[in-house]
Every structure is written in C-alpha cells, then in structure tokens.
C-alpha cells in the first residue's frame, strides 16, 4: 500500500491530499529515508512524520485491506513508537 494511502486509511492524517503534500514536501520518511507519496509500506517499517514542534514515529503492524478503518482499530495497524 502506498504511504499516502496508509496514512489516510489508518487515520493518521485527515485526507489523502494532506498526506500526499506532506510526502512531497519531505515531511514523511520511511526507515530514515524521505518517502515519495507512491512509496510502498511494509509490515515492520518505521514511518517518521516531522511536524514543526516534534517528530512522531509510527511502526507499521498491519496493512489495511479496506479503504478506511475505524479509529478504534487504529492501534492494530500502526503503533506510535
């Protein structure tokens, strides 16, 4: 699954366009490498989002099968490190 779709479907970002822009501007990295929006994520990858105040890291636990998942199940797909 593409990183921009993953961020959107796991409710880390509100819209896919937002996560796509974040990737294009170099805010999102996977395993320490700046990621393009089309970069595929795999189980075990560490996604880092560099916000203005802090950097937040997420570990990919599962890849969602559906377009969106409930917010209550977010912890099954991505865990904040």
C-alpha positions as CSV (number, residue, x, y, z in Angstrom):
1,X,0.0,0.0,0.0
2,X,1.2,3.5,-0.8
3,X,2.4,5.6,2.1
4,X,-0.1,8.4,1.5
5,X,-3.0,5.9,1.4
6,X,-1.7,4.2,4.5
7,X,-1.5,7.5,6.5
8,X,-5.1,8.3,5.4
9,X,-6.7,4.9,5.9
10,X,-5.2,4.5,9.4
11,X,-6.5,7.9,10.4
12,X,-3.0,9.5,11.0
13,X,-4.0,12.2,8.5
14,X,-7.4,13.5,7.8
15,X,-7.2,13.4,4.0
16,X,-5.1,11.7,1.4
17,X,-4.3,15.0,-0.2
18,X,-2.8,16.2,3.1
19,X,-0.6,13.1,3.4
20,X,0.4,13.4,-0.3
21,X,1.5,17.0,0.2
22,X,3.4,16.0,3.4
23,X,5.4,13.4,1.4
24,X,6.1,15.8,-1.5
25,X,7.5,18.4,1.0
26,X,9.8,15.9,2.6
27,X,8.0,15.7,6.0
28,X,7.4,11.9,5.8
29,X,10.2,9.4,5.9
30,X,10.3,5.6,6.0
31,X,13.1,3.9,7.8
32,X,15.1,7.2,7.8
33,X,14.7,7.8,4.0
34,X,12.5,10.6,2.8
35,X,9.5,9.0,1.1
36,X,7.6,9.9,-2.1
37,X,3.8,9.5,-1.9
38,X,3.9,6.4,-4.0
39,X,6.4,4.6,-1.8
40,X,5.1,1.2,-0.6
41,X,5.0,0.5,3.1
42,X,5.6,-3.0,4.5
43,X,5.0,-4.5,7.9
44,X,7.7,-3.5,10.3
45,X,8.5,-0.2,8.6
46,X,9.0,2.9,10.8
47,X,7.2,5.9,9.4
48,X,8.5,9.3,10.8
49,X,6.5,12.5,10.4
50,X,8.4,15.7,11.2
51,X,6.0,18.2,12.5
52,X,7.1,21.8,13.3
53,X,7.4,21.1,17.1
54,X,8.3,17.4,17.2
55,X,8.8,14.2,15.2
56,X,6.4,11.4,15.6
57,X,7.3,7.8,14.7
58,X,4.8,5.0,13.8
59,X,5.6,1.3,13.4
60,X,3.5,-0.5,10.7
61,X,1.8,-3.5,12.3
62,X,-0.6,-4.5,9.5
63,X,-1.6,-3.3,6.1
64,X,-5.3,-2.4,5.9
65,X,-7.4,-4.3,3.4
66,X,-10.2,-1.7,3.2
67,X,-10.0,2.0,2.3
68,X,-10.7,3.2,5.8
69,X,-10.7,1.6,9.2
70,X,-12.5,2.7,12.4
71,X,-10.4,5.0,14.7
72,X,-10.9,2.4,17.5
73,X,-8.9,-0.1,15.5
74,X,-6.0,2.3,14.6
75,X,-3.7,0.6,17.2
76,X,-3.9,-2.7,15.3
77,X,-2.4,-1.1,12.1
78,X,0.1,1.5,13.4
79,X,1.7,1.9,16.8
80,X,3.4,5.1,17.9
81,X,7.0,4.5,18.9
